[in-house]
């Protein structure tokens, strides 16, 4: 079966009643349209997300995630995740519909989630660069979120700015569960390997896979709270402060060098540098470093 292209999705979603098997989605209207009246997705590497508003009481809004390529374990992974007895509040509830989208070429999977207002982490950070208190508060909420995941025995697997949403209330929500680890998933491979500007050079798919990227993000938030100018010196539009090259050679990294210049960041910088050289499974829980 030929996998749909983005154009196939665009054309099909112009007529929701004809392409969705879900009654709510079939009666919904797309709320994000481009200049030519075509559905306007939020694009990612592995999926496009479309925003729809269903009629009736409550006017529920939905995010519909349509995958850009096939992945052999996707159905099994989401069936196991849907059967988990509990789901932490930092993750959005979802429905995985294996044949939720019907096209002329066949039926294809989708994820249906409640629409969550918010900004990607990097957008929020840039808007708050001169607000030290806000950045420090978000760093504290980040520690709480990581703790919540560990208590639930879950690891997201692709912690990076595009998958972290900051709500209007400054709460944190995680998106994209293709690389999520849970005990019931340990025999399945991940659906993706994670953003290289956040992952350990020796990344492993297991219960501790979030510890290194969690420390990377926490370090960046704390660093920007005391030295916002680092954003303009190190951000390249697809990271916060660090790149994969920094993790491969932290002793010669410009990013690590700039952070070491700030006395209040040296302990955290040293911890991250040590984590780069350690086995990813030996990186301590983020709470150990929290201020």
C-alpha positions as CSV (number, residue, x, y, z in Angstrom):
1,X,0.0,0.0,0.0
2,X,1.4,3.4,-1.0
3,X,1.6,5.7,2.0
4,X,-0.2,9.1,1.6
5,X,1.7,12.2,0.8
6,X,1.1,15.5,2.5
7,X,-0.9,16.6,-0.6
8,X,-3.1,13.5,-0.2
9,X,-3.9,14.5,3.3
10,X,-4.5,18.1,2.3
11,X,-7.0,17.1,-0.3
12,X,-8.8,14.6,1.9
13,X,-9.1,16.9,4.9
14,X,-10.9,19.5,2.8
15,X,-13.9,17.2,3.2
16,X,-13.8,15.8,6.8
17,X,-17.2,14.0,6.5
18,X,-15.8,11.9,3.7
19,X,-12.4,10.9,5.1
20,X,-12.9,10.3,8.9
21,X,-14.5,7.2,10.4
22,X,-14.8,9.0,13.7
23,X,-18.2,10.7,14.0
24,X,-16.9,13.7,15.9
25,X,-14.1,14.3,13.5
26,X,-16.4,13.7,10.5
27,X,-18.7,16.6,11.6
28,X,-15.8,18.9,12.5
29,X,-14.4,21.8,10.7
30,X,-10.7,22.6,10.1
31,X,-9.7,25.8,11.9
32,X,-6.3,26.3,10.4
33,X,-6.4,27.1,6.7
34,X,-3.7,28.5,4.4
35,X,-4.0,31.3,1.9
36,X,-5.7,29.1,-0.7
37,X,-8.2,27.6,1.7
38,X,-6.3,24.4,2.1
39,X,-5.8,22.7,5.5
40,X,-2.7,24.2,7.2
41,X,-0.9,21.6,9.3
42,X,1.6,21.9,12.1
43,X,4.4,19.9,10.4
44,X,6.9,17.6,12.0
45,X,9.5,15.0,10.9
46,X,7.1,12.1,11.3
47,X,3.6,13.5,11.3
48,X,1.4,16.5,10.5
49,X,-1.1,17.8,13.1
50,X,-4.4,19.4,12.0
51,X,-6.7,21.4,14.2
52,X,-10.4,20.7,14.0
53,X,-13.4,22.1,15.9
54,X,-16.5,19.8,16.3
55,X,-20.0,21.3,16.5
56,X,-22.6,20.5,19.1
57,X,-22.5,21.4,22.8
58,X,-19.1,22.3,24.1
59,X,-17.5,23.1,20.8
60,X,-14.7,20.6,21.4
61,X,-11.4,21.2,19.5
62,X,-9.2,18.3,18.4
63,X,-5.7,17.8,17.3
64,X,-5.5,15.1,14.6
65,X,-2.1,13.6,14.0
66,X,-1.5,12.0,10.6
67,X,1.7,10.1,10.0
68,X,4.0,10.8,7.2
69,X,5.4,7.3,6.9
70,X,4.6,3.8,7.9
71,X,6.1,2.2,11.0
72,X,5.6,-1.5,11.6
73,X,5.2,-1.4,15.4
74,X,3.0,1.7,15.6
75,X,-0.3,-0.1,16.0
76,X,1.1,-2.5,18.7
77,X,2.8,0.4,20.6
78,X,-0.3,2.6,20.8
79,X,-2.6,-0.4,21.7
80,X,-0.3,-1.1,24.7
81,X,-0.1,2.6,25.7
82,X,-3.9,2.9,25.5
83,X,-4.3,0.0,27.9
84,X,-2.1,1.5,30.6
85,X,-4.0,1.8,33.9
86,X,-2.9,5.4,34.5
87,X,-1.7,8.3,32.3
88,X,0.1,11.3,33.8
89,X,-1.3,14.8,33.4
90,X,1.8,16.0,31.5
91,X,0.8,13.8,28.6
92,X,-2.4,14.5,26.6
93,X,-5.0,11.7,26.5
94,X,-5.3,10.2,23.0
95,X,-7.2,7.8,20.8
96,X,-5.2,5.8,18.3
97,X,-7.5,4.9,15.3
98,X,-5.7,2.3,13.1
99,X,-8.0,2.9,10.2
100,X,-9.3,6.3,11.1
101,X,-8.7,8.0,7.8
102,X,-10.2,6.6,4.6
103,X,-8.6,7.6,1.2
104,X,-9.1,6.2,-2.3
105,X,-5.9,4.2,-1.8
106,X,-7.0,2.6,1.5
107,X,-7.4,3.2,5.3
108,X,-4.7,4.8,7.4
109,X,-4.0,5.4,11.1
110,X,-4.5,8.6,13.0
111,X,-4.2,9.9,16.5
112,X,-7.0,12.0,18.0
113,X,-6.2,14.3,20.9
114,X,-7.8,17.2,22.6
115,X,-6.4,20.5,21.3
116,X,-4.0,22.1,23.7
117,X,-3.3,25.8,23.5
118,X,0.3,26.7,24.0
119,X,3.7,27.6,22.6
120,X,6.6,25.3,21.8
121,X,9.3,25.6,24.5
122,X,11.8,27.5,22.3
123,X,9.2,30.1,21.3
124,X,8.2,30.6,24.9
125,X,11.8,30.9,26.1
126,X,12.7,33.5,23.5
127,X,9.6,35.6,24.5
128,X,10.7,35.4,28.2
129,X,14.5,35.9,27.8
130,X,14.5,38.9,30.1
131,X,12.2,37.5,32.7
132,X,14.5,35.6,35.1
133,X,11.8,34.7,37.5
134,X,9.6,33.1,34.7
135,X,12.5,31.1,33.4
136,X,13.4,29.8,36.9
137,X,9.8,29.0,37.6
138,X,9.6,27.0,34.4
139,X,12.8,25.1,35.3
140,X,11.2,24.1,38.6
141,X,8.1,22.9,36.7
142,X,10.4,21.0,34.4
143,X,11.9,19.1,37.4
144,X,8.3,18.3,38.6
145,X,7.3,17.0,35.2
146,X,10.3,14.7,34.9
147,X,9.5,13.4,38.4
148,X,5.9,12.7,37.4
149,X,7.1,10.6,34.4
150,X,9.5,8.6,36.5
151,X,6.9,7.9,39.1
152,X,4.6,6.7,36.4
153,X,7.4,4.4,35.0
154,X,7.4,6.2,31.7
155,X,10.1,7.9,29.6
156,X,9.1,10.1,26.7
157,X,12.1,9.4,24.5
158,X,12.2,12.6,22.5
159,X,12.4,15.5,24.9
160,X,13.1,18.5,22.8
161,X,11.7,22.0,22.3
162,X,9.2,21.0,19.6
163,X,7.6,18.3,21.8
164,X,7.3,20.5,24.9
165,X,4.3,22.8,25.0
166,X,4.0,25.7,27.5
167,X,0.3,26.4,28.1
168,X,-1.1,29.9,28.6
169,X,-1.0,29.1,32.4
170,X,2.7,28.3,32.0
171,X,2.1,24.6,32.6
172,X,4.1,22.0,30.6
173,X,2.6,19.4,28.3
174,X,4.5,16.8,26.2
175,X,3.6,15.9,22.7
176,X,4.5,13.0,20.3
177,X,4.6,9.6,22.0
178,X,6.3,7.6,19.2
179,X,9.5,7.0,21.2
180,X,7.8,6.7,24.6
181,X,9.1,3.9,26.8
182,X,7.0,1.9,29.3
183,X,7.5,-1.5,30.8
184,X,5.0,-3.0,28.4
185,X,6.9,-1.6,25.5
186,X,10.4,-2.7,26.3
187,X,10.4,-5.5,23.7
188,X,9.4,-3.1,20.9
189,X,11.9,-0.7,19.2
190,X,11.2,3.0,19.4
191,X,9.4,4.7,16.6
192,X,12.1,7.4,16.4
193,X,15.5,8.1,17.9
194,X,15.0,11.6,19.2
195,X,16.4,15.1,18.3
196,X,20.2,15.0,18.2
197,X,20.6,18.3,20.0
198,X,19.1,16.8,23.1
199,X,20.1,13.1,23.1
200,X,23.1,11.4,24.7
201,X,25.6,10.3,22.1
202,X,25.1,6.7,23.2
203,X,21.3,6.9,23.7
204,X,19.6,3.7,24.8
205,X,15.9,2.9,24.6
206,X,15.0,2.2,28.2
207,X,13.5,3.6,31.4
208,X,16.3,6.1,31.9
209,X,16.4,7.5,28.3
210,X,15.0,10.9,29.5
211,X,17.6,11.6,32.1
212,X,20.2,13.1,29.8
213,X,17.8,15.3,27.7
214,X,16.0,16.4,30.9
215,X,19.4,17.6,32.3
216,X,20.2,19.3,29.0
217,X,16.9,21.3,29.0
218,X,17.2,22.1,32.7
219,X,20.7,23.4,32.3
220,X,19.6,25.6,29.3
221,X,16.7,27.1,31.3
222,X,18.9,27.8,34.3
223,X,21.7,29.3,32.1
224,X,19.3,31.6,30.2
225,X,17.8,32.8,33.5
226,X,21.2,34.2,34.5
227,X,22.7,34.9,31.1
228,X,20.0,35.5,28.5
229,X,22.7,36.7,26.0
230,X,23.6,33.0,25.5
231,X,20.5,32.7,23.4
232,X,21.9,34.9,20.7
233,X,25.3,33.4,20.9
234,X,24.3,29.7,20.8
235,X,20.8,29.2,19.6
236,X,20.6,28.1,15.9
237,X,16.8,27.9,15.6
238,X,16.6,24.2,16.2
239,X,17.9,23.9,19.7
240,X,18.0,25.8,23.0
241,X,21.7,26.1,23.7
242,X,23.4,22.8,22.9
243,X,24.1,20.8,19.8
244,X,25.1,17.1,19.3
245,X,28.7,18.3,18.7
246,X,28.8,19.8,22.2
247,X,27.9,16.4,23.7
248,X,30.5,14.6,21.6
249,X,33.4,16.8,22.8
250,X,32.3,19.0,25.8
251,X,35.9,20.0,26.7
252,X,36.3,21.8,23.4
253,X,32.7,22.9,23.1
254,X,32.1,26.7,22.8
255,X,28.7,26.3,24.6
256,X,30.3,24.5,27.6
257,X,33.1,27.1,27.7
258,X,30.6,30.0,27.8
259,X,28.6,28.4,30.6
260,X,31.8,27.7,32.7
261,X,32.5,31.5,32.6
262,X,29.5,32.0,34.9
263,X,30.2,31.0,38.5
264,X,26.6,30.2,39.3
265,X,26.5,27.8,36.4
266,X,29.7,25.8,36.9
267,X,28.2,23.0,39.1
268,X,25.4,22.3,36.6
269,X,27.8,22.6,33.6
270,X,30.2,20.2,35.2
271,X,27.4,17.7,35.9
272,X,26.2,17.9,32.3
273,X,29.8,17.5,31.0
274,X,30.2,14.4,33.2
275,X,26.9,13.0,31.9
276,X,28.2,13.3,28.3
277,X,31.1,10.9,29.1
278,X,29.1,8.5,31.2
279,X,26.8,5.7,30.2
280,X,23.4,7.2,29.6
281,X,21.9,4.7,32.0
282,X,24.1,6.0,34.8
283,X,23.0,9.6,34.5
284,X,21.3,10.5,37.8
285,X,17.7,11.6,38.2
286,X,17.2,15.3,37.5
287,X,16.1,16.0,41.1
288,X,19.7,15.5,42.1
289,X,20.7,18.7,40.3
290,X,17.6,20.8,41.0
291,X,18.2,24.1,42.8
